[in-house]
Amino acid sequence: MNHSSGTVVSADYYAVPCSFATGNLSATIDDCQRWSRILVDLLIVSSVSLQEMVAPREGIVNAFGYGYGWVAAERYDQPCIISAGAVNGFNPAILLQGE
């Protein structure tokens, strides 16, 4: 939004020929929803593997309990796992809550 005139303006174009650290992958909200269901329903990983994936890693300096791309946390007094990232122009996140 252009604050001086109060009008909505398009953002400048930003080409992302190869996104850093993403391997040039892209995903839609539907892809994220499918991935969430696959994890929750334990379709491609076992419960043991999922626990290992979200367990905080020794030697990683952070205050968030970072595992392999996931953070184990508590939200509204319930356990949850969170995966978030950032690429110029996008800030995706998945939060899976419950047992």
N, C-alpha and C positions, 0 to 999 in steps of 0.2 A: 504494500500500500504506500502510495506517495503521501506522506504525512502533511505536506504543505497544502496540497489541493484536495486531499481526502479521496482521491481516485485510486482504483486498483490498476496496477501496471504489471506487465509480465517481467519475470526475472530474466537476467541476462542468460544467454545460452552457455552451457558449460559442457563441452565434449569430454566424455570419459572413455577413451579408447581402450584402456586396460586399467580397471580399478585396482588400486594397490591392495594386496592381501586377499582379494576375493577370487583371484584366479579368473577374472572376467566373467564370473557367474552372475546371473540375475534371477530373481524370484518374484512371483506375484503373491498377493495376500492368500490366494487359493493354495499356492505351493506351501506357504507357511502353515496354513491350516492342516493340509495333508500331513506335513512333517510332524506337527504336534500330535495328530491322531495316531500316527505310526509309533511315536514314542510312548504315548499314554497306553495304547493297546498292546505294547510290547511285540509288535509285528516283526521287527528286524533286529532287535536287541533283547537280551534277556533282562530280567529284573536285576540280576547281579551286575551285568554290564552297564545298565543305566545308573545304578548306584555308584559304580566306579567312575563313570563319566562325569557325574556331578560332584563327586567328593573333592574337597579342597586339595590342591596339589602342594606337596612339601617343596619348599625352596622358591616358590613364587611369592614375590614381595607384593602383597596387597592386603587390604582390610576387608575384602568382600567374600572370601571363601571361594575363589575362582577355581573351577575344575577344568575339564577339557572343553572350553567354549561355553561353559554354563556356570552359574553361580547358584549355590544352594542357600536359601534364605527362608525367612518367615514373614508372612504378610497377613494381617488381620488374624493373628494367632493360629495360622495354618502354615504348614510347610509348603514351599514352592521352589521351582527352579526357573531361572531367568537366563535367557541368552539375548544379548544385544550387540549391536555393531554400529558402525558409522562409516559412510562413504559420502563424499561431497554431495550434498543435496538430499540425502536419505539417512534416516536413523531408525532402522528396524529393531523390533524387540518382540520376543515371545515370552510370556509368563504362564507357566503351567502350575496350577495351584491344587492342593489337596493331597490326599494320601497316595 
